[in-house]
Amino acid sequence: MLRRILLPLTGIVLALGLWWLGSQLLLARTPVAAAFAPWPSLQALAHLLVGADIWHHTLLSLQRVGVGLLLAFVLGVPLGVLTGLSRGFAQASTPVFQFLRMISPLSWMPIAVMVLGVGDAPVYFLLAFAAVWPILLSTAAGVAQLDANWLLLARSLSATRRETVLHVILPGITAQILTGVRLSIGIIWIVLVPAEMLGVSAGLGYFILDTRDRLAYSELMAAILLIGALGYLLDHLARWLHARWLHA
């Protein structure tokens, strides 16, 4: 038990030490690096956390993550099930899916703005585009690995295609779907910040640009720390839900 506490603490202390050393090495040629050092950044983080402004940006960002993830889920699970069930659809769609999957979501930013305008809509599109592929591929893999006897049993009981999907396939691949959702959360959180630098007036990405424009570099570093902490908590929650389902 003590080892499980001391080792992470040791890693955190070492990371802080390397952070401080890096800022000191840069200080000689870049005086502004002093604002990025651990102590000023942690002070700025404490100041931000007691204010309401940063929580407004955070809640908006989490809302966008939720909407983008929901859109990816609604699109990715049906397509994944169809890909896993239909060999013809899989052969026709897999090259297209793999091609689109390898395109950086951020490369769609100019097109998203031209088509959807500024505001939340292009951000939702970019987040959903980034998150849909892990869900789709994990769902398709889960269907492909499903015990064929289950499908034969459903067919022998005269189950309709809809009943088979709802009562046999989806319950049987829930673990794979949750794995895809967990991977999507990590991807969507990474894409969120640059996506929010795209014509929105609030959010963590917008806050990063705002601190840069105000030359508030300690706040900028504090925002980076907050983004990392929130991402860690989201991933921890996703891992907990996944483990809880597997052991239910």
C-alpha positions as CSV (number, residue, x, y, z in Angstrom):
1,M,0.0,0.0,0.0
2,L,2.8,2.4,0.9
3,R,4.6,1.6,-2.3
4,R,1.5,2.4,-4.3
5,I,1.5,5.9,-2.7
6,L,5.2,6.6,-2.7
7,L,6.0,5.7,-6.3
8,P,3.5,8.1,-7.8
9,L,4.6,10.8,-5.4
10,T,8.2,10.2,-6.4
11,G,7.2,10.5,-10.1
12,I,5.4,13.8,-9.4
13,V,8.3,15.2,-7.5
14,L,10.8,14.3,-10.2
15,A,8.5,15.9,-12.9
16,L,8.3,19.1,-10.8
17,G,12.1,19.1,-10.5
18,L,12.6,18.7,-14.2
19,W,10.1,21.4,-14.9
20,W,11.9,23.8,-12.5
21,L,15.3,22.9,-14.0
22,G,14.0,23.5,-17.6
23,S,12.6,26.9,-16.6
24,Q,15.9,27.8,-15.0
25,L,17.9,26.8,-18.0
26,L,15.7,28.9,-20.3
27,L,15.8,31.9,-17.9
28,A,19.2,33.1,-19.0
29,R,18.2,33.7,-22.7
30,T,14.4,34.0,-22.2
31,P,13.5,36.0,-19.1
32,V,9.8,35.4,-19.7
33,A,10.4,31.7,-18.8
34,A,10.2,32.7,-15.1
35,A,6.5,33.0,-15.5
36,F,6.3,29.3,-16.7
37,A,8.2,28.0,-13.6
38,P,6.4,25.7,-11.2
39,W,5.8,28.1,-8.3
40,P,4.3,31.0,-10.3
41,S,2.2,28.6,-12.3
42,L,0.8,26.8,-9.2
43,Q,0.1,30.1,-7.6
44,A,-1.9,31.2,-10.7
45,L,-3.7,27.8,-10.7
46,A,-4.8,28.3,-7.1
47,H,-6.0,31.8,-8.0
48,L,-7.9,30.5,-11.0
49,L,-9.6,27.7,-9.1
50,V,-11.2,30.1,-6.6
51,G,-12.6,32.2,-9.3
52,A,-15.8,31.6,-11.3
53,D,-14.4,32.5,-14.7
54,I,-12.3,29.4,-15.3
55,W,-15.2,27.2,-14.2
56,H,-17.4,28.8,-16.8
57,H,-14.8,27.9,-19.5
58,T,-14.4,24.4,-18.1
59,L,-18.1,23.6,-18.0
60,L,-18.5,24.8,-21.6
61,S,-15.6,22.6,-22.7
62,L,-17.0,19.6,-20.9
63,Q,-20.4,20.2,-22.5
64,R,-18.7,20.2,-25.9
65,V,-16.9,17.0,-25.1
66,G,-20.2,15.4,-24.0
67,V,-22.0,16.5,-27.2
68,G,-19.1,15.4,-29.5
69,L,-18.9,12.1,-27.7
70,L,-22.7,11.5,-27.9
71,L,-22.6,12.3,-31.7
72,A,-19.7,9.9,-32.2
73,F,-21.5,7.2,-30.1
74,V,-24.8,7.5,-32.0
75,L,-23.0,7.3,-35.3
76,G,-20.2,4.9,-34.5
77,V,-22.1,2.1,-32.7
78,P,-24.7,1.4,-35.5
79,L,-22.0,1.6,-38.2
80,G,-19.8,-0.7,-36.2
81,V,-22.6,-3.2,-35.8
82,L,-23.3,-3.1,-39.5
83,T,-19.7,-3.5,-40.4
84,G,-19.4,-6.5,-38.1
85,L,-22.6,-8.2,-39.4
86,S,-22.4,-7.5,-43.1
87,R,-19.3,-8.7,-45.0
88,G,-20.3,-6.8,-48.1
89,F,-20.7,-3.5,-46.2
90,A,-17.4,-4.1,-44.4
91,Q,-15.6,-4.7,-47.7
92,A,-17.1,-1.6,-49.3
93,S,-16.7,0.8,-46.3
94,T,-13.5,-0.3,-44.6
95,P,-11.1,1.4,-47.2
96,V,-13.2,4.6,-46.8
97,F,-13.2,4.4,-43.0
98,Q,-9.5,3.8,-42.8
99,F,-8.8,6.6,-45.2
100,L,-10.9,9.1,-43.2
101,R,-9.5,7.9,-39.9
102,M,-6.0,8.8,-40.9
103,I,-6.9,12.4,-41.7
104,S,-6.2,14.7,-38.8
105,P,-9.5,16.2,-37.5
106,L,-7.9,19.6,-37.3
107,S,-7.3,19.6,-41.0
108,W,-11.1,19.9,-41.4
109,M,-11.1,23.2,-39.5
110,P,-11.3,25.6,-42.5
111,I,-14.0,23.5,-44.2
112,A,-16.0,23.1,-41.0
113,V,-16.1,26.9,-40.6
114,M,-17.1,27.5,-44.2
115,V,-19.9,25.0,-44.0
116,L,-21.1,25.3,-40.4
117,G,-20.0,28.9,-39.6
118,V,-18.4,30.0,-36.4
119,G,-19.6,28.9,-33.0
120,D,-20.2,25.5,-31.4
121,A,-21.3,23.7,-34.6
122,P,-17.8,23.3,-36.2
123,V,-16.4,22.3,-32.8
124,Y,-19.0,19.6,-32.4
125,F,-18.2,18.3,-35.8
126,L,-14.4,18.2,-35.2
127,L,-14.8,16.4,-31.9
128,A,-17.3,13.9,-33.2
129,F,-15.1,13.2,-36.3
130,A,-12.1,12.6,-34.0
131,A,-14.0,10.3,-31.6
132,V,-16.1,8.2,-33.9
133,W,-13.4,5.9,-35.2
134,P,-12.3,4.1,-32.0
135,I,-16.0,3.5,-31.2
136,L,-16.8,2.3,-34.7
137,L,-13.8,0.0,-34.9
138,S,-14.1,-1.4,-31.4
139,T,-17.8,-2.1,-32.0
140,A,-17.1,-3.9,-35.3
141,A,-14.3,-5.9,-33.6
142,G,-16.7,-6.9,-30.8
143,V,-19.3,-8.1,-33.3
144,A,-16.7,-10.1,-35.2
145,Q,-15.6,-11.8,-32.0
146,L,-19.1,-12.6,-30.8
147,D,-19.9,-16.3,-30.2
148,A,-21.7,-17.4,-33.4
149,N,-23.8,-19.8,-31.3
150,W,-25.6,-16.8,-29.7
151,L,-26.7,-15.7,-33.1
152,L,-27.8,-19.2,-34.1
153,L,-29.8,-19.4,-30.9
154,A,-31.5,-16.1,-31.6
155,R,-32.3,-17.3,-35.2
156,S,-33.7,-20.6,-33.9
157,L,-36.0,-18.7,-31.6
158,S,-37.3,-16.7,-34.6
159,A,-35.8,-13.4,-33.3
160,T,-36.1,-10.5,-35.7
161,R,-32.9,-8.6,-36.8
162,R,-33.9,-5.8,-34.5
163,E,-34.4,-8.1,-31.5
164,T,-31.1,-9.9,-32.2
165,V,-29.2,-6.6,-32.3
166,L,-30.8,-5.2,-29.1
167,H,-30.9,-8.3,-27.0
168,V,-28.0,-10.4,-28.2
169,I,-25.4,-8.4,-30.0
170,L,-25.3,-5.1,-28.1
171,P,-25.2,-6.8,-24.6
172,G,-22.5,-9.1,-25.9
173,I,-20.2,-6.3,-27.1
174,T,-20.8,-3.7,-24.3
175,A,-17.2,-4.2,-23.1
176,Q,-15.8,-3.5,-26.5
177,I,-18.0,-0.4,-26.9
178,L,-16.8,0.9,-23.6
179,T,-13.2,0.4,-24.7
180,G,-13.9,2.4,-27.8
181,V,-15.5,5.2,-25.7
182,R,-12.5,5.3,-23.4
183,L,-10.2,5.7,-26.3
184,S,-12.4,8.3,-27.8
185,I,-12.4,10.4,-24.6
186,G,-8.6,10.6,-24.8
187,I,-8.7,11.6,-28.4
188,I,-11.5,14.1,-28.0
189,W,-9.9,15.8,-25.1
190,I,-6.7,16.3,-27.1
191,V,-8.6,17.8,-30.1
192,L,-10.8,20.0,-27.9
193,V,-8.3,22.7,-27.1
194,P,-7.2,23.5,-30.7
195,A,-10.9,23.1,-31.8
196,E,-11.9,25.8,-29.3
197,M,-9.5,28.2,-30.8
198,L,-11.9,28.3,-33.7
199,G,-14.3,31.2,-33.5
200,V,-15.7,30.6,-30.0
201,S,-15.8,33.1,-27.2
202,A,-15.4,30.7,-24.2
203,G,-13.9,27.4,-23.4
204,L,-10.4,26.2,-22.3
205,G,-9.0,26.6,-25.8
206,Y,-10.2,30.1,-25.9
207,F,-8.9,30.8,-22.5
208,I,-5.4,29.6,-23.6
209,L,-5.5,32.2,-26.4
210,D,-6.8,34.9,-24.1
211,T,-3.9,34.4,-21.6
212,R,-1.4,34.6,-24.5
213,D,-2.9,37.8,-25.8
214,R,-2.9,39.3,-22.2
215,L,0.7,38.1,-21.7
216,A,-0.5,36.3,-18.6
217,Y,1.9,33.4,-19.0
218,S,1.5,32.0,-15.5
219,E,-2.2,31.7,-16.1
220,L,-1.5,30.1,-19.4
221,M,0.6,27.5,-17.7
222,A,-2.0,27.1,-15.0
223,A,-4.6,26.4,-17.7
224,I,-2.4,23.8,-19.2
225,L,-2.1,22.1,-15.8
226,L,-5.9,22.2,-15.4
227,I,-6.4,20.7,-18.8
228,G,-4.1,17.9,-17.9
229,A,-5.8,17.3,-14.6
230,L,-9.3,17.2,-16.1
231,G,-8.1,14.9,-18.9
232,Y,-6.6,12.5,-16.3
233,L,-9.8,12.5,-14.3
234,L,-11.9,11.8,-17.4
235,D,-9.7,8.9,-18.3
236,H,-9.7,7.6,-14.7
237,L,-13.6,7.7,-14.8
238,A,-13.7,5.9,-18.1
239,R,-11.3,3.2,-16.8
240,W,-13.4,2.8,-13.6
241,L,-16.6,2.4,-15.6
242,H,-15.0,-0.1,-17.9
243,A,-13.5,-2.2,-15.0
244,R,-16.9,-2.0,-13.1
245,W,-18.7,-3.3,-16.1
246,L,-16.2,-6.2,-16.6
247,H,-16.6,-7.3,-13.0
248,A,-20.3,-6.7,-12.7
